[in-house]
Amino acid sequence: MSDPQVLIIEDDADVRLGCVQALTLEGIRSHGVDSTEKAQRLVGPGFSGIVVCDIRLPGQDGLSFMRELLAQDAALPVILVTGHADVATAVQAMRDGAYDFIEKPFTSQHLVEVVKRALEKRALTLEVRGLKKQLAGLGSLEGRIIGRSAAIGALRRTVSEIAPTSADVLILGETGTGKELVARCLHDASGRRGPFVALNCGGLPETLFDSEIFGHEAGAFSGAVKRRIGKIEHAQQGTLFLDEIESMPIPMQIKFLRVLQERVIERLGSNQQIAVDFRVIAATKADLAAESAAGRFRNDLYFRLNVVTLELPPLRARREDVPLLFEHFVTQAALRHGREPPAVTEATVRELMGHGWPGNVRELRNCAERHVLGIKVSTAANDRPVPLAEAVDQFEKTLIAEELRRHHGNVLRAAKTLSTAKSTLFDKIKKHGLDGEQS
């Protein structure tokens, strides 16, 4: 027998049979037993159904059994069946965690209504648990830097290779491509014991740079009433992430370069040198080489930061990753809002695939949030027209990549599913630069 959706514990054979029949007629799998001792063998840690239990039973009573069940799974809906004399007891039991109670005698319709509500709640609870478990398993690079495109595969491999080193890293990419996410992945995989300290250089007034990055002593300037530890010192044995590094004022660039070379700092208002051990990950959407040539960014600092460069592709350049990313963001949003993830229709996918994504992954995440909240996903605003040939090309690439994934890279099976010749599919795999493992 497959696990029942509803386990009925009732010592009255006629009532038990009536409950099972009423639920079966509604297409609800149920099973009845006459004691909690028999029920214990059916309600294990993996039980995904609900329990309908009489309060008065031979041997262990329903209330004590309910407490055992809730100690094992606090979210398990337990519906108590009670006679008129036990109503007050049942109400107290609800305060203790019971889902509901049904007073004898009851109609089949009432039983079905209460059971259906409990099953809906159970389904949502299990869905959220599944999402949490799924997200808990996303600590790997594949679960954080998401995508099946060749560019993302190469990015993950590079991150994995350089993360354990001490090399400073420069991340290039448009706004919204996930520069801070990649920086955090580098830090988390580095084995460094210190914290990840982030600073957006573009959001900091020039007058505060010195104090914010290097720290200051009490009395160093008007308003400095106590010592402040700067971002560099705070990142001791960790990682300092400097976003929009192109916005750092030239005087601070000179001072910061010296720190990178000598690995010592002096707080503002102090002559004491403090040794620092930190890794720098800088990020920019600008062309630092051009900024350097124009005199807006120091050439020596650019070369000092440019030890390892990671270039993040815009979302429009890896459109085949859009459906997977959207599903991931929908899952995250559903978990945040305690909702079941809504279905993603083919029409929605087509609209997402045809969008230019000027806001990149950040914009896609916002679309997923609106989808979960029941707001129509619209990508029409601020979009660029996508040529038909490009849209068709990207759709073909996505379709082939998905079939290869479904068939674990078996090209012959994918070709059969796509109703195309194996040689033709090989040519298209090569044309689209899909992952070699899939081909």
Residue, then its C-alpha position, 0 to 999 in steps of 0.5 A: m500500500s502506498d503511503p496514505q494522504v490521511l491516516i484515520i485512527e478510530d476504534d469504532a469500526d463503522v465510523r472508521l469505515g465511513c471516514v475511509q469511504a467518504l474520503t475515497l469517493e473524493g479521490i483522497r487516499s486514506h487508511g484506517v487503524d483502530s489504535t495509536e500503536k498500529a498508527q505508529r508504524l505508519v507515521g514515520p519521519g517521512f510521513s507526508g500526509i495528515v492524521v485524523c485521530d479520535i481523542r478516546l481510544p483504547g490504550q494510548d489516547g489521542l491527545s498524548f499521541m498528538r503530542e508525540l506526533l507534533a514533537q516529531d513534526a511540529a507542522l503535521p496537521v492533526i485533526l481530533v475527533t471528539g464527543h460533546a463532552d470532550v469539546a473543551t479538551a479539544v479546544q485546548a488541544m488546538r492551542d497546543g498545536a492541533y490543526d482542528f477538531i470534529e465533533k461527533p456526530f459529523t457528516s461526510q461533507h464536513l469531514v472532507e472539507v476539514v481534511k481538504r483544508a489540512l491537506e492544502k496546508r500540508a502540501l504548502t508546508l512540504e513545498v516550502r521545506g523542499l525549497k529550503k532543502q533545495l536552497a540549502g544545497l546551493g552552496s556549491l558554485e553551480g548553485r550560486i553562479i547559475g547557468r549552463s552556458a559556456a561562458i558561465g561554465a568557464l567562469r565557474r572553473t576560473v573562480s574555483e581555480i583562483a579562489p584558494t590563491s592570494a591573488d587580487v582580482l578585478i571583476l568587470g561587468e555591466t550593472g546587475t551582472g552579479k559582480e558582488l556575488v562572484a566576489r563572495c564566491l571567491h571569498d567563501a571558497s578561499g579558506r580565508r578566516g576573516p570577514f568579507v567586507a564590501l564597500n561601494c566607492g561610488g556611494l561614498p562622499e570624497t571627504l569620507f573616503d580616508s576615514e572609511i577605508f583607513g580608519h581614524e583616531a579619536g580627535a583626528f578631525s572635528g567630530a571624531v569623538k572615538r577611534r574608528i576601524g577602517k574597512i581595510e583593517h576590518a577585513q583582516q585575514g579576509t577579503l575587501f571588496l571594492d565595488e565601482i573602484e573607478s569612483m575612488p578619488i585620485p588621492m585615495q588611489i595613491k594612498f591605497l596603492r601604497v597599502l597594497q604594496e607594503r601591506v601596512i596602514e596608518r589610521l587618520g590622526s596616527n603615526q603608528q603602522i598596522a600590518v594588514d593581511f587582506r585580499v582585494i577584489a575590485a569591481t567596475k563597469a568602466d573600462l579601466a584601461a581607457e580611464s587610466a589613459a584619460g588620467r582619471f584612474r592611476n595607471d600603476l593602481y590599474f596594473r596592480l589590481n589587474v592580476v586576475t581579471l574576470e569578465l562577467p557576460p551580460l544576460r543578453a549574451r547568455r540568453e539560454d540561461v534565462p529560463l533556469l535563472f528565472e526558475h531559481f529566482v522564483t523558487q527563492a521568492a516563493l520561499r521568502h513569501g511563504r508561497e507555492p512557486p507559480a507555474v512558468t508558462e511557455a508564453t512567459v518563457r518566450e517573453l523572457m527570452g525575447h527581452g534585451w535585459p538592460g538590467n541584467v540578472r538583477e532585472l530578471r530577479n525583480c521579474a521573478e519576484r513580481h511573478v510570485l506576487g501575482i503581478k504580470v511579468s512584463t519586459a516591454a519597458n526600457d527594452r531594445p528591439v531583438p532582431l528576429a534572427e537573433a531571437v530564433d538563434q537564441f531560442e534554438k540554442t536554449l532548446i538544444a541545451e535543455e534537451l542535452r541536459r535532459h538526456h545527460g549529454n546523449v546526442l542521439r537521444a536528444a536528436k530523436t526528441l528534437s526530430t533532427a539528424k544526429s549530424t545536424l545536431f552535432d553541427k548546431i552544438k558546435k555552432h552554438g558553442l555548447d558545453g563539450e560535455q553535453s555533446 
